[in-house]
Amino acid sequence: MRVARTVTQQHVTSPAARWLAIGVTLVTVSMVIGWAARPAAQSASVALKTSRLDWLAAWIAAVKQHEPGTFDDAAKEISRWGDEELNRIWIDVSSVVTLVYEPRTPVLYVPEIRPRSGSSSSMPRPRPYTTPKPVPYTAAERLRLRNIAMSLGEGHDSRLLKHGALLHADIAMFAPEEKRATTQDGPIRYQLRTDDGRPVAFYASVSHWEMGRRLLDRVRVREKPGGPLRGPEHDDGVRLWHLAAMSFMIWTGALDLVQFDTAFQMFPDDPEVLFICAAFQEANAGANRQAAFRSATVPNNIKFDVRSRAEQLIRAEQLYRRAFEAAPFAFDEARIRYARVVGQRGRHTTAAAELQKLRPGEPLLEYYVALFLGGELEALGRDDEAGRAFQRALDVFPTAQSPRLALNRLASTGAERANSRAALLAVLEQPLETDVRDDPFWIYESAPGRKTDLLFKRLHLLLASEGL
Amino acid sequence: MHRAAAVAGIVAVSAIHATARQATFSSKVEVVRVDVLVTDGGKPVSGLQPGDFEIRDDGVLQTVDLVASEKIPLNVILALDSSGSVSGERLDDLQKASRALLERLNPRDKAALLTFSHAISLRMKLTSDIGRVRDALNGAAPSGGTALVDATYAAMQLEAADGGRNLLIVFSDGLDTASWLDPERVIASARRSEVVVYSATSREAEDSRFLEDLTETTGGGLVKIASTKDLSAAFLRILDEFRNRYLVSYSPAGVSTSGWHRLQVRLKGRRGTVKARAGYQAGS
């Protein structure tokens, strides 16, 4: 498809492009309940590490060696680790961060998972994963941790966390497959794999997205020297990481429900975050996801917070509105999708009026405006105007199937029908393998994620400018 | 089954007698053709004559002019799901069933092939060269979503106004995930079409309401199969049933020349179940 090609042509090996090619949907939820523990698989590298903190040292080395945006040796090494090892890394990194700010703290605790709760959320609030308990470090281990903390110093700890999160994002995107999970407490997620609306598989796997989120939850920011320490929601790198992660998930269909909830809670007024969360809610209103969630057989204690189509559309409408109200002069795409959702909810006059106001510069968005406006006008019985709108969509994408079908259906006279039918069949006869057939309606659900590569580049540049 | 100036399905009376001729449009001589299935105990009833039928057009009794049957060639349009949910054995079964059906066509019959995922692909227009249709079956590679409504609409556009009887057979798993067109509008379009739609769909299909409505509207039938292994039998049953239908025609009298016309087709003085489309759209 032309749209997909435009986004990825300079990065044909980009993770977004590779995942899109798979053509399946993964819907995941990170949880720690109800999964039988199995013996941890021992990777080849396990034997090389003689003590607990050897793993931490190896992880820090990998973070420092990793070239962002690649699946290099450092990423490959970490990708082989299981959820048990990663959970320990997360605990030990948290201990280091604690020691950076409280070097004399007498006891180091297993950190709590940051509660995914917020002020005005319409989304669910998952319960905390664990309750605090002391980590049984030996004296030698405490000393070694303190040395690592001293070598980092304030500020560097957060950079390490962000670079670490980036490493895990690259593993999540580039690794050929996720390892199956073996524990309940580690960074895992349950995956519902679907294909064209059918559940295909459900299982627990190691989640490098969840590992990234856990690391970022520990980021602390001092916005000015001597000022108070603030949480990760005040760090632009953290924001960009979450945004890029969600964008990737939307683009590939490999959705992680917790990711959207977490970002929404952390950045409830950010227009870009609101937009991508709205797109997620809208996608979950789609027939394929609704059918998959309805028919999936999952354990009783697993809940996907996907509601009925009507409720999902209401959520999407609210979030799109908040997105363009937060950025009134810069968000045609949110308005287009808002209008689409409003139309889907049966308010065709409002939808048409909203679409008629828009003049986006991007061809993809021009197409959506014209196609959806045609649909709304047709629903209102204004067939002539609808026909002109569909024609405008074809002016932008001449071989698009959807407006061609719509125009054919609207043709009223015998001559119009004959011409329209011939034009339609001429398009449908074109081989799908060529570049000729191109209908952006086919990627409407994933289109909000088309700037994934750009977002990750912004993140790479930002982290590079901060240094490690 | 239409009034003149409505759609390509409207033909002059003379065109029905000379079935090989192209359709002739006329504003003076109008005829409505109704494809009718008559069964008794589930088995088709043969040998019926015009006098055996009673047709009411918007409640007005009409005079049945002609009953033709299996001598009229068929235009068989296959619309087959090639989305990601139809792969592996399912695809093999589907191709096998399609080949079995094509084998059973007569020399004067024509066939067309359209496959669909989110994208619709017209693999072969109506042709009497059945070998080309069979060859075209091999090209399908399942992937993507399912634009069932869009594809069904596109397939209806393949009907020919050549006096032949148009049969559309749709196979899908029944779940539309990618269509642009509104199902109700496509049903409305089907009322203006002369195509009779039959569909085979899996029993596990979540929502087959569109196919139920469409087959009901066009007087066809919906066959639910337990497994795609049953597809060959289903396709052949559909073909046999369609061949055993009657093409009943009449010149409308005493009714409006536009709008939706409700049809009632009954048997006179005989036992049997009659299946025909619910009505037709005139003057559009």
Interface residues (C-beta under 8 A of the other chain):
Chain A: G23 V24 D195 D196 G197 R198 G286 A287 N288 A291 R294 S295 L371 G375 E378 A379 Q401 S402 L405 A406 N408 R409 S412 G414 R417 R421 L424 L425 L428 E429 P431 L432 R437 D439 F441 W442
Chain B: A5 V7 F25 S83 G84 S85 L114 H118 A119 I120 S121 L122 K125 S143 G144 G145 T146 D150 Y153 A154 Q157 L158 D173 L175 D176 T177 A178 W180 L181 D182 R185 V186 S189 E206 D207 S284
